[in-house]
Amino acid sequence: AKNYYKEQRLDSDEGIHNGLSYFEGRGFSKETIDKFDLGYSPKEWDAFTKDALSKGYKLSYLDETGLTIIKEEGKKQYDRFRNRVLFPIHNLSGKVIGFGGRILTDEKNQPKYVNSPETEVYHKSNILYGIYQAKTAIRKEENCFLVEGYTDVVSLHQGGVENVVA
């Protein structure tokens, strides 16, 4: 999923126009965007799901991991993070275990952020966003700053304050 969302940000017109422009508008450099594996999920209802199924992933697995939402007793499915910029959530060893997705429009009926649901590997209360990228600086500084959200962490890292998590 991380690779798919990164490819969308890098290689699709929609991803470049919507996703990359959002990150650049926040002042994030290419190096910072790559450091955090930031991505984009297209507007199409099931673009990610179709891609994953074509690569052999089972729909039940996509549902269990929270990447795809299944409705109407399995008859309809859609991408949880569609039309959002993506902030992959890494565990301490660097493995992506979840995502935070920010909507790019002002739709009143849509939440600003959507996060991965609790799964076997992702327990929101047990993980800090940015811990993988911050662990060396935290050890070196013997201090850690806790901030509110994804963009706070990314912005501070880019500004040279790397012992920060959310």
C-alpha positions in Angstrom: 0.0 0.0 0.0 2.8 2.4 0.9 4.5 1.8 -2.5 1.2 2.3 -4.4 0.4 5.6 -2.7 4.0 6.8 -3.3 3.7 5.8 -6.9 0.5 7.7 -7.2 2.1 10.8 -5.8 5.1 10.5 -8.1 3.8 9.1 -11.3 0.1 10.0 -11.8 -1.1 13.4 -13.1 -3.7 13.5 -10.3 -1.2 12.6 -7.7 1.3 15.3 -8.8 -1.5 17.9 -9.2 -3.2 17.1 -5.9 -0.9 15.2 -3.6 2.5 16.6 -4.4 1.2 20.1 -4.7 -0.3 19.8 -1.2 3.0 18.7 0.3 5.0 21.3 -1.6 2.4 23.9 -0.5 3.1 23.0 3.1 6.8 23.7 2.3 8.0 20.1 2.4 11.1 19.4 0.3 11.4 16.4 -1.9 13.8 14.9 0.6 11.4 15.3 3.4 8.5 13.9 1.4 10.6 10.8 0.6 11.9 10.5 4.2 8.4 10.0 5.5 7.1 8.0 2.4 4.3 10.5 1.9 1.7 9.4 -0.7 -1.6 10.1 -2.4 -4.7 8.0 -2.9 -6.7 8.8 -6.1 -10.4 10.1 -6.2 -11.6 6.9 -7.9 -13.6 4.9 -5.4 -11.7 1.6 -5.7 -8.4 2.4 -7.5 -6.2 1.0 -4.7 -8.4 -2.0 -4.2 -8.4 -2.9 -7.9 -4.6 -2.6 -8.1 -4.1 -4.8 -5.0 -6.5 -7.4 -6.2 -4.8 -7.5 -9.6 -1.5 -8.2 -7.8 -3.1 -11.2 -6.0 -4.1 -9.8 -2.7 -7.4 -11.2 -1.3 -10.3 -8.8 -0.6 -10.6 -10.3 2.9 -7.0 -9.3 3.6 -7.6 -5.7 2.4 -10.7 -5.5 4.6 -8.8 -6.9 7.7 -6.0 -4.4 7.2 -8.5 -1.6 6.9 -7.3 -0.5 3.5 -10.6 -1.4 1.8 -14.1 -1.0 3.2 -16.7 -3.6 2.2 -20.4 -2.7 2.2 -23.7 -4.3 1.4 -22.6 -7.8 2.4 -19.6 -7.9 0.1 -21.2 -6.5 -3.0 -19.5 -3.1 -2.8 -16.1 -2.1 -1.8 -14.2 1.2 -1.7 -10.8 2.5 -0.7 -10.7 3.8 2.9 -8.2 6.6 2.0 -9.5 7.7 -1.4 -8.9 11.3 -2.4 -6.5 12.0 0.4 -2.8 12.6 1.0 -1.3 9.8 3.0 1.0 9.8 6.0 2.3 6.2 6.5 2.7 5.2 10.1 5.9 3.3 10.7 6.7 1.1 13.8 10.1 1.4 15.5 11.8 -0.9 13.0 10.4 1.1 10.0 7.7 -1.2 8.9 4.5 0.6 7.8 1.6 -0.6 10.1 -1.0 2.0 9.3 -1.9 5.3 7.6 -3.3 8.7 8.3 -5.1 10.3 5.4 -5.9 14.0 5.1 -8.7 15.1 2.8 -7.9 17.8 0.3 -11.3 19.3 -0.1 -13.7 21.2 2.2 -16.5 18.6 2.0 -18.7 19.2 5.1 -19.8 15.5 5.3 -16.2 14.1 5.3 -13.8 14.1 8.2 -10.6 16.0 7.7 -8.5 13.0 8.8 -9.1 9.3 8.4 -6.8 6.8 10.2 -6.3 3.1 9.9 -8.6 1.1 12.1 -7.2 -1.0 14.9 -5.7 -4.3 13.5 -3.5 -7.1 14.6 -0.4 -4.9 13.9 -1.7 -1.4 14.4 -2.8 -0.2 17.8 -3.1 3.6 17.8 -2.5 3.9 21.5 0.8 2.0 21.3 2.5 3.9 18.5 3.9 7.4 18.0 3.9 8.9 14.5 7.5 9.7 13.4 9.2 7.4 16.0 11.1 5.5 13.3 12.5 8.7 11.8 13.1 10.2 15.3 14.7 7.4 17.2 18.3 8.2 16.5 17.8 11.9 17.4 15.9 11.0 20.6 18.8 8.8 21.7 21.3 11.5 20.9 19.4 14.4 22.4 18.1 12.3 25.4 14.9 14.3 24.9 11.7 14.0 22.8 9.1 16.6 21.8 5.5 15.5 21.5 3.4 17.5 19.0 -0.2 17.2 17.8 -0.1 15.9 14.3 1.6 14.5 11.2 2.4 17.8 9.6 3.9 19.1 12.8 6.3 16.2 12.9 7.3 16.5 9.2 7.7 20.2 9.4 9.9 20.1 12.5 12.1 17.3 11.0 12.6 19.4 7.9 13.6 22.3 10.1 16.2 20.3 11.8 14.4 19.3 15.0 14.3 15.5 14.6 13.6 14.3 18.1 9.9 14.9 17.7 6.9 12.6 17.5 3.1 12.9 17.5 
